[in-house]
Amino acid sequence: MEKLAIHGGTPVRTKPLPPNYPGAILMGKEELEAVSKVIMNQSPFRYYGQNMVYAVRQLEEQMAQDLSVPYVLGVTSCTAGLIVAMKAAGIGYGDKVIVPANTFIATPGAVVSAGAVPVFAEVDESLNLDPLLLESVMDEDVKAIIAVHVSGSVCDMDAIMAFAEKHNLYVIEDVAQSCGIKYKGKCAGTIGHIGVFSFQMNKMLTAGEGGAVVTRDVKLFERAARYHDQGMFRDRKRYGVETDENEDSFAGQNYRMSELTGAVMVEQWKKLDFICSSTRSHYKKVRTALEELVPELVYRKSNDRAGDLGSNLGLRFETREQARAFTEAMNAELIAARMMYNGKLVFMSPQIMNQRTPETKMSPYQYPFKHPVVYSEDMCPNSDENINLTVLIPLSPILNDDDLRDVITGVAKVYKGLFSTVS
Ligand SMILES: *Cc1c(COP(=O)(O)O)cnc(C)c1O
């Protein structure tokens, strides 16, 4: 048997795989030209200017078409978009929102910034919300669920929607990590009441920063547009909405997308098909080869294999020690592998665990809830288990056949080297 790099053997690769910033590594002259056009037209603002390019509008229209959803709103980030989504749904002080224990801190952070309080629900072997355990965090103050499609894998949306319907909850889909993902043929983000996308650097597509809010509901859309633009709904005519400008306004924010971001995103969006078909094809190749080579490997559970992006190969181990050992040995072979958030659930961050907010008087947590929100380190034991038993290996869209072969060879080498009793 080949000596593992972690034991002093020769690594499978001589240098690491290319970085997994799918959108950023595909940036080029298309984005440059699009941004140049906005600049040369001296028209960087979406709602007025001299020679308007309408890049943000173009992005919104293209997204609407490709996602099959009537309303899309460009915003400055997914965090802003989540806040916009909650405000559109009327969520704020005195409300609770269900958030998965495994997500980026932006998800619960946005809930707190919206004036509400996050309650954490378990994730299952898919690393996404466990629909069977939603009931256990439910009470009469919960107004919404944020379903996060984590690291390229889709949530069990049918079960989540059924639960939400039963309890009359809004479902907000956080698609930040999984732009392009589908569930039973439908684009994620369009299944719940509102979907939110991120165009930050670490996501599938990027303009450095940026985001989008999508919905089928015109009322939610109008409220989202108003909240993101100081209470105004400037595109009433574009959407044929005949509401009164002043009667329906409320105090809002400025979360408007710049034309510079819009221009980059129009070009990035055109690359989404390539990105998703590459990651799906990479995943299929790697998995098919591994099922042959290492039949005993167990894969991260999927709620829809065809819909998942395949942007990460998820392997499931029997013990935490095995998962850790595998991760370290893979990294020694120069094939990046990791546990989600290094095995830490989102509420372990001190600002969430200690319910720290910027307010000096009334924080969202001080609302006199009938069941006050109390956090503890061990409140989601299944999630802790699931993220620590699952190792993710990113499969960037620009991997070539040699790279894929290295991933396959590396997984087989390390798995056999660490766990096989026969050689
Ligand atoms: C990155 C991320 C966000 C935040 O996105 P920004 O555009 O950086 O605000 C929200 N939710 C999840 C699950 C994320 O991964």
The ligand as a Gaussian input file, in Angstrom:
#p B3LYP/6-31G(d) Opt

LIG

0 1
 C      -22.231000      33.923000       2.522000
 C      -23.528000      33.617000       3.122000
 C      -24.431000      34.623000       3.467000
 C      -24.080000      36.079000       3.381000
 O      -23.848000      36.517000       2.113000
 P      -23.292000      38.026000       1.908000
 O      -23.608000      38.298000       0.479000
 O      -21.833000      37.972000       2.199000
 O      -24.032000      38.890000       2.835000
 C      -25.659000      34.262000       3.961000
 N      -25.994000      32.979000       4.138000
 C      -25.153000      31.979000       3.831000
 C      -25.607000      30.563000       4.034000
 C      -23.879000      32.266000       3.327000
 O      -23.044000      31.257000       3.051000

